[in-house]
Structures are given as C-alpha cells and as structure tokens.
Amino acid sequence: MAGGFNRHLLVDCKRRGFKPSGSTADNRTMLRLAFKSSLLSLCRFLFLVGMRFGFATPTEIAVLACVYSIALSVLVLQDLTWAGSRSQ
C-alpha cells in the first residue's frame, strides 16, 4: 500500500509540474526537525500506552487525539488558520 501511495505521489507531482528545490538543509536544521518530530511521535506513543495500561479510556484518548491534531495543525504545520477557513 505504501508503494502504491508513493507511486501516486510521483505521478501526481510530475503531472502538476513540481520540481525539486535543489537546496539542502544544514545539520542544525536537520537536528531541530528530527527533535521536533520525535516529540510529536512520542505523544502518539503515549496515547497508545495510556489506553493500553488503563490510564485513560478510549473516549478520553480520542479527545486528546483531537486536541493533539488541532495543536499540530495550528502550531507546528501552521496549516489551520481563520483566514483559510473563511476562503472556502
């Protein structure tokens, strides 16, 4: 399934004319991004552990996951804005 998804992305990017940027990031930027993504992955792991060992019910974990996804969109990815929601 992952291979099919990668193939779809390759075909879609070629069809839309996306080109690689050609620039590479320095080591400090790569380490900062790796640290940020490891913290985000840790949150997902804690959700599963919390549910598995009974620290929270599945409903509570679902609420935490919703709050986590909204915070991720607003703070990290910066995709979710009020201006973007009004333009639809």
C-alpha positions in Angstrom: 0.0 0.0 0.0 2.9 2.4 0.8 4.4 1.7 -2.6 1.2 2.5 -4.3 0.9 5.7 -2.4 4.5 6.7 -3.3 3.7 5.9 -6.9 0.6 8.0 -6.8 2.6 11.0 -5.4 5.3 10.6 -8.0 2.7 10.6 -10.9 0.7 13.5 -9.3 3.8 15.7 -8.7 5.0 15.1 -12.3 1.6 15.9 -13.7 1.4 19.2 -11.7 5.0 20.1 -12.7 6.6 20.2 -9.2 10.4 20.4 -9.3 12.8 19.6 -6.5 14.1 22.7 -4.8 17.8 21.8 -5.2 18.7 23.3 -1.8 19.8 21.2 1.1 19.4 21.9 4.8 22.3 22.3 7.1 22.9 19.9 10.0 21.5 22.2 12.7 18.2 22.5 10.8 18.0 18.7 10.3 18.7 18.1 14.0 16.0 20.6 15.0 13.5 18.9 12.7 14.4 15.4 13.9 14.0 16.5 17.6 10.6 18.2 16.8 9.3 15.1 15.0 10.5 12.8 17.8 8.5 14.7 20.3 5.4 14.5 18.1 5.9 10.8 17.7 6.3 10.4 21.4 2.8 11.9 22.0 1.2 9.3 19.8 3.1 6.6 21.6 1.8 7.9 24.9 -1.8 7.8 23.7 -1.5 4.1 22.9 0.3 3.3 26.2 -2.2 5.3 28.2 -5.1 3.4 26.7 -3.4 0.0 26.9 -2.5 0.3 30.6 -5.7 1.9 31.7 -4.6 5.5 32.4 -7.4 6.8 30.2 -10.5 5.4 28.5 -10.8 5.2 24.7 -13.1 8.3 24.7 -10.5 10.3 26.7 -7.8 9.2 24.3 -10.0 10.3 21.3 -10.4 13.7 22.9 -6.7 14.0 23.5 -6.0 12.9 19.9 -8.4 15.6 18.5 -6.7 18.3 20.7 -3.3 17.0 19.6 -4.2 17.1 15.9 -5.6 20.7 16.1 -2.5 21.8 18.1 -0.3 20.2 15.5 -2.0 21.9 12.6 -2.0 25.3 14.3 1.4 25.4 16.0 3.7 23.2 14.0 2.4 22.8 10.5 0.7 26.2 10.5 -1.9 25.0 8.0 -5.0 25.8 10.0 -5.9 29.5 10.1 -9.0 31.5 10.4 -8.3 33.2 7.1 -8.0 29.8 5.4 -11.3 28.6 6.8 -13.2 31.7 5.5 -11.9 31.4 2.0 -13.7 28.1 1.3 
